[in-house]
Amino acid sequence: MKKLTGLLAASVLVTAGMTSALAEKWDMPMAYSATNFHSATGAEFAKCITLGTGGEIEVVTHPSGSLFKGADIKRAIQTGQAPIGERLLSGHQNENAIFGVDSIPFLATSFEDAAKLWKAAKPTMSKILDKQNLVLLYSVPWPPQGLYFKKEVNSVADMKGIKFRSYNNATARLAELTGMLPVTIEAAEISQAFATGVAESMVSSGSTGYDRKVWESLTHFYEVDAWLPRNYVMINKKVWSGVSDAHKNVVKGCASLAEYAGNWRAVEYTKFTLNGLAANGMKVGPANEKLTGELKEIGNTMTSEWLKAAGADGKAIIDAFQAMK
């Protein structure tokens, strides 16, 4: 019995050594802080894969743009510099207008509508990514986007000349149409940008503002529910093709769990972060009727521009979305 026990123990040690030798490490760059709910969901997704594959695939997340800056993450995955990662695809709308479908102002302004829009867009989005050497694993929305300022704003005229943080085509165009001055700033640089006066305003979720403690520089948050942009977790197509069927099933299962958890967190985090902004001295509330009306007119202009740029694929997505409402 002792001999058998010894043989079994030796076998376990040999197997463990082989598993360690065969283990594959996936570095996963992420643009947002480790405390952000997207990053927390990504960390759990990584752990799920590592545990589910028995350590044969070890996924290590790198939040806050520490491995690649947000704007560089997609390219890094495409070229194999990173096997997997998370990116806000609307930041690449200049490559393909479809990437900006989640940032059309006032088209999908609730979690329910955002889910319908994503259902309509996902097949087309997946095909585009496939041609770019990318495989979509899961996607999670941000809370509804509101406007941050360091002063009271009651109309579009009040925005003229304000330095506005831009993170994609939609935010840059919004700045132009309101007379603000767009400044491209990645999420990891927000706090410094506001503290140094490089930016004075932004459109973003309560989550981003809360994570970055923007109350240290800004004073007002207007709940305009402009849109609900999405983060996307993608894997390099060549890397994916080399994953065994068993491990692919693990990754897909972990992705489904992450998408569910991320969506739940987005909903729950919305009220929590808005309360947090208010608790730290910011004035939080809806925009007045005049400003809301002016912004919706701008939204109509941007929708028309997006449809023209997106062509037949874009129209098909919007038609499918409208049919679900």
C-alpha positions as CSV (number, residue, x, y, z in Angstrom):
1,M,0.0,0.0,0.0
2,K,2.8,2.4,0.9
3,K,4.5,1.6,-2.4
4,L,1.3,2.3,-4.3
5,T,0.9,5.6,-2.5
6,G,4.4,6.5,-3.3
7,L,3.9,5.7,-7.0
8,L,0.7,7.8,-7.1
9,A,2.4,10.7,-5.4
10,A,5.3,10.5,-7.9
11,S,2.8,10.4,-10.8
12,V,1.0,13.5,-9.5
13,L,4.3,15.4,-9.3
14,V,5.3,14.3,-12.8
15,T,1.9,15.3,-14.2
16,A,2.0,18.7,-12.4
17,G,5.5,19.2,-13.9
18,M,4.2,18.4,-17.4
19,T,1.2,20.7,-17.0
20,S,3.5,23.5,-15.9
21,A,5.8,22.9,-18.8
22,L,2.9,22.9,-21.3
23,A,1.1,25.8,-19.7
24,E,0.3,28.7,-22.1
25,K,0.2,32.2,-20.7
26,W,-2.2,34.8,-22.2
27,D,-1.5,38.4,-21.3
28,M,-4.7,40.4,-21.4
29,P,-4.4,44.2,-21.8
30,M,-7.3,46.3,-20.5
31,A,-7.6,50.1,-20.6
32,Y,-9.4,50.8,-17.4
33,S,-8.4,50.8,-13.7
34,A,-8.4,47.6,-11.8
35,T,-11.3,48.8,-9.7
36,N,-13.5,49.5,-12.7
37,F,-16.3,46.9,-13.0
38,H,-15.2,46.0,-16.6
39,S,-11.7,45.2,-15.2
40,A,-13.1,43.3,-12.3
41,T,-15.2,41.2,-14.7
42,G,-12.2,40.6,-16.9
43,A,-10.1,39.5,-13.9
44,E,-12.8,36.9,-13.0
45,F,-13.0,35.8,-16.7
46,A,-9.3,35.3,-16.7
47,K,-9.4,33.3,-13.4
48,C,-12.3,31.2,-14.8
49,I,-10.2,30.2,-17.8
50,T,-7.1,29.4,-15.7
51,L,-9.1,27.2,-13.4
52,G,-11.3,25.7,-16.1
53,T,-8.3,24.5,-18.1
54,G,-6.5,23.2,-15.1
55,G,-3.8,25.9,-15.5
56,E,-3.0,24.8,-19.0
57,I,-4.0,28.3,-20.1
58,E,-3.1,31.0,-17.6
59,V,-4.7,34.4,-18.3
60,V,-3.2,37.4,-16.7
61,T,-4.9,40.8,-16.9
62,H,-3.1,44.1,-17.2
63,P,-5.5,47.0,-16.3
64,S,-5.0,50.7,-16.6
65,G,-3.3,50.6,-20.0
66,S,-0.2,49.2,-18.2
67,L,0.7,46.7,-21.0
68,F,-0.7,48.6,-24.0
69,K,-2.5,52.0,-24.1
70,G,-6.2,51.8,-24.8
71,A,-5.9,53.0,-28.4
72,D,-3.2,50.3,-29.1
73,I,-4.9,47.3,-27.6
74,K,-6.9,46.2,-30.7
75,R,-3.9,46.4,-32.9
76,A,-1.8,44.5,-30.4
77,I,-4.4,41.6,-30.5
78,Q,-4.6,41.6,-34.3
79,T,-0.9,41.4,-34.7
80,G,-0.4,38.8,-32.0
81,Q,1.6,41.1,-29.6
82,A,-1.1,40.1,-27.1
83,P,-3.3,37.0,-27.6
84,I,-6.4,38.5,-25.9
85,G,-7.6,41.8,-24.7
86,E,-10.5,44.3,-24.1
87,R,-11.2,47.4,-26.2
88,L,-13.9,50.1,-26.7
89,L,-14.4,49.4,-30.4
90,S,-16.1,52.8,-31.0
91,G,-12.6,54.2,-30.6
92,H,-11.9,52.6,-34.0
93,Q,-14.9,54.0,-35.9
94,N,-12.6,55.5,-38.4
95,E,-11.8,52.0,-39.6
96,N,-15.4,51.0,-40.0
97,A,-18.5,53.0,-39.1
98,I,-20.2,49.8,-37.7
99,F,-17.7,50.0,-34.7
100,G,-19.6,53.2,-33.7
101,V,-23.1,51.7,-33.6
102,D,-23.2,51.7,-29.8
103,S,-22.4,55.4,-29.7
104,I,-25.2,56.9,-31.8
105,P,-26.7,59.6,-29.6
106,F,-30.2,59.0,-28.2
107,L,-30.7,55.8,-30.3
108,A,-30.5,53.3,-27.5
109,T,-30.7,55.1,-24.1
110,S,-31.5,52.2,-21.7
111,F,-30.0,48.9,-20.9
112,E,-33.0,47.1,-22.5
113,D,-32.6,49.0,-25.8
114,A,-28.8,48.7,-25.7
115,A,-29.2,44.9,-25.4
116,K,-31.6,44.9,-28.4
117,L,-29.2,47.0,-30.5
118,W,-26.3,44.7,-29.6
119,K,-28.4,41.7,-30.7
120,A,-29.0,43.4,-34.0
121,A,-25.4,44.4,-34.5
122,K,-23.5,41.4,-33.2
123,P,-23.6,39.2,-36.4
124,T,-22.2,42.0,-38.6
125,M,-19.7,43.1,-35.9
126,S,-18.4,39.5,-35.6
127,K,-17.9,39.2,-39.4
128,I,-16.0,42.4,-39.5
129,L,-13.7,41.3,-36.6
130,D,-13.2,37.9,-38.2
131,K,-11.8,39.7,-41.3
132,Q,-9.4,41.6,-39.0
133,N,-8.0,38.4,-37.5
134,L,-10.1,38.8,-34.3
135,V,-12.7,36.5,-32.6
136,L,-15.3,38.2,-30.4
137,L,-15.7,36.5,-27.0
138,Y,-18.0,38.8,-25.0
139,S,-19.2,42.3,-24.7
140,V,-20.5,44.4,-21.8
141,P,-22.1,47.9,-21.9
142,W,-21.2,50.9,-19.9
143,P,-23.9,52.7,-17.9
144,P,-25.7,55.5,-19.7
145,Q,-23.5,58.4,-20.7
146,G,-23.9,61.8,-19.1
147,L,-22.2,65.2,-19.4
148,Y,-19.6,66.4,-16.9
149,F,-18.7,70.1,-16.5
150,K,-16.9,72.3,-14.0
151,K,-19.8,74.9,-14.2
152,E,-23.6,75.0,-14.6
153,V,-24.7,74.4,-18.2
154,N,-28.3,75.1,-19.3
155,S,-27.9,75.3,-23.1
156,V,-25.6,74.3,-25.9
157,A,-24.5,77.9,-26.1
158,D,-23.1,77.5,-22.6
159,M,-20.7,74.8,-23.9
160,K,-18.9,77.0,-26.5
161,G,-15.1,77.0,-26.1
162,I,-15.0,74.3,-23.4
163,K,-12.2,71.8,-23.7
164,F,-13.9,68.4,-24.1
165,R,-12.4,65.0,-23.5
166,S,-12.9,62.9,-26.7
167,Y,-12.4,59.1,-26.9
168,N,-14.0,58.2,-30.2
169,N,-15.5,59.7,-33.4
170,A,-18.9,60.3,-31.8
171,T,-17.5,62.3,-28.9
172,A,-15.3,64.4,-31.2
173,R,-18.3,65.1,-33.4
174,L,-20.4,66.0,-30.4
175,A,-17.8,68.5,-29.4
176,E,-17.8,70.1,-32.8
177,L,-21.6,70.4,-33.0
178,T,-21.8,72.0,-29.6
179,G,-18.9,74.4,-30.1
180,M,-16.6,72.7,-27.6
181,L,-12.9,71.9,-28.3
182,P,-12.3,68.1,-28.6
183,V,-9.1,66.8,-26.9
184,T,-8.3,63.1,-27.2
185,I,-7.6,61.6,-23.8
186,E,-7.5,57.9,-22.8
187,A,-9.3,56.7,-19.7
188,A,-6.1,56.2,-17.7
189,E,-5.2,59.9,-18.2
190,I,-8.6,61.4,-17.2
191,S,-7.7,62.5,-13.7
192,Q,-4.5,64.2,-14.7
193,A,-6.2,65.9,-17.7
194,F,-8.8,67.5,-15.5
195,A,-6.4,68.4,-12.7
196,T,-4.1,70.2,-15.2
197,G,-6.8,71.9,-17.2
198,V,-6.1,69.9,-20.4
199,A,-9.8,69.0,-20.4
200,E,-12.8,70.7,-18.7
201,S,-15.7,68.4,-19.6
202,M,-16.6,65.0,-20.9
203,V,-19.4,62.7,-21.8
204,S,-19.0,59.5,-19.9
205,S,-20.7,57.2,-17.4
206,G,-21.1,57.7,-13.7
207,S,-18.7,54.8,-13.4
208,T,-15.8,56.4,-15.1
209,G,-16.3,59.6,-13.1
210,Y,-16.5,57.8,-9.8
211,D,-13.5,55.6,-10.5
212,R,-11.4,58.7,-11.4
213,K,-12.7,60.9,-8.6
214,V,-13.5,63.7,-11.0
215,W,-15.2,65.6,-8.2
216,E,-11.7,66.8,-7.4
217,S,-11.9,69.0,-10.6
218,L,-15.5,69.0,-11.9
219,T,-18.7,70.1,-10.3
220,H,-21.7,69.0,-12.4
221,F,-23.0,65.8,-13.9
222,Y,-26.1,65.9,-16.2
223,E,-28.0,62.6,-16.7
224,V,-28.7,62.9,-20.5
225,D,-28.5,59.1,-21.1
226,A,-26.9,59.8,-24.5
227,W,-25.9,56.2,-25.3
228,L,-24.4,53.1,-23.7
229,P,-21.1,52.3,-25.3
230,R,-19.7,48.8,-25.0
231,N,-16.4,47.1,-24.2
232,Y,-15.4,44.1,-26.2
233,V,-13.2,41.2,-25.3
234,M,-11.4,39.7,-28.3
235,I,-8.9,37.0,-29.0
236,N,-6.4,36.7,-31.9
237,K,-7.9,34.4,-34.5
238,K,-4.7,32.4,-35.0
239,V,-4.4,31.9,-31.3
240,W,-8.0,30.8,-31.1
241,S,-7.5,28.3,-33.9
242,G,-4.8,26.6,-31.9
243,V,-6.9,26.1,-28.8
244,S,-8.3,22.6,-28.3
245,D,-12.1,22.1,-28.6
246,A,-12.2,21.2,-24.9
247,H,-10.5,24.5,-23.9
248,K,-12.6,26.5,-26.4
249,N,-15.7,25.2,-24.6
250,V,-14.1,26.4,-21.3
251,V,-13.4,29.9,-22.7
252,K,-16.8,30.2,-24.3
253,G,-18.4,29.2,-21.0
254,C,-16.3,31.7,-19.0
255,A,-17.2,34.4,-21.6
256,S,-20.9,33.7,-21.2
257,L,-20.6,34.1,-17.4
258,A,-18.5,37.2,-17.8
259,E,-21.1,38.8,-20.1
260,Y,-23.9,38.0,-17.7
261,A,-22.0,39.3,-14.7
262,G,-20.7,42.4,-16.5
263,N,-24.2,43.4,-17.6
264,W,-25.6,42.9,-14.1
265,R,-22.8,45.0,-12.6
266,A,-23.4,47.8,-15.2
267,V,-27.0,48.0,-14.1
268,E,-26.2,47.9,-10.4
269,Y,-23.2,50.2,-10.6
270,T,-25.2,53.0,-12.3
271,K,-27.1,54.2,-9.3
272,F,-24.2,53.5,-6.9
273,T,-21.8,55.7,-8.8
274,L,-24.2,58.5,-9.3
275,N,-24.8,58.5,-5.6
276,G,-21.1,58.5,-5.1
277,L,-20.6,61.5,-7.3
278,A,-23.3,63.4,-5.3
279,A,-21.9,62.3,-2.0
280,N,-18.6,63.8,-2.9
281,G,-20.1,67.2,-3.7
282,M,-21.1,67.1,-7.3
283,K,-24.5,68.3,-8.5
284,V,-26.1,65.3,-10.1
285,G,-29.4,65.4,-12.0
286,P,-31.1,65.6,-15.4
287,A,-30.4,68.3,-17.9
288,N,-33.1,71.0,-18.3
289,E,-35.7,70.8,-21.1
290,K,-33.9,73.3,-23.4
291,L,-30.5,71.5,-23.2
292,T,-32.2,68.1,-23.7
293,G,-34.0,69.3,-26.8
294,E,-30.9,70.8,-28.3
295,L,-28.9,67.7,-27.7
296,K,-31.5,65.5,-29.3
297,E,-31.4,67.7,-32.4
298,I,-27.7,67.1,-32.5
299,G,-28.3,63.4,-32.0
300,N,-30.5,63.4,-35.1
301,T,-27.8,65.0,-37.1
302,M,-25.2,62.5,-35.9
303,T,-27.6,59.5,-36.6
304,S,-28.0,60.7,-40.2
305,E,-24.2,61.0,-40.6
306,W,-23.6,57.6,-39.2
307,L,-26.2,55.9,-41.4
308,K,-24.6,57.5,-44.4
309,A,-21.2,56.3,-43.4
310,A,-22.3,52.8,-42.4
311,G,-24.2,52.1,-45.6
312,A,-26.4,49.1,-46.1
313,D,-25.0,47.2,-43.2
314,G,-25.7,50.1,-40.9
315,K,-29.3,50.5,-42.1
316,A,-29.9,46.7,-41.7
317,I,-28.8,46.9,-38.1
318,I,-31.0,49.9,-37.3
319,D,-34.0,48.4,-39.1
320,A,-33.5,45.1,-37.1
321,F,-33.2,47.1,-33.9
322,Q,-36.3,49.2,-34.6
323,A,-38.3,46.0,-35.3
324,M,-37.5,44.7,-31.8
325,K,-38.9,47.9,-30.0
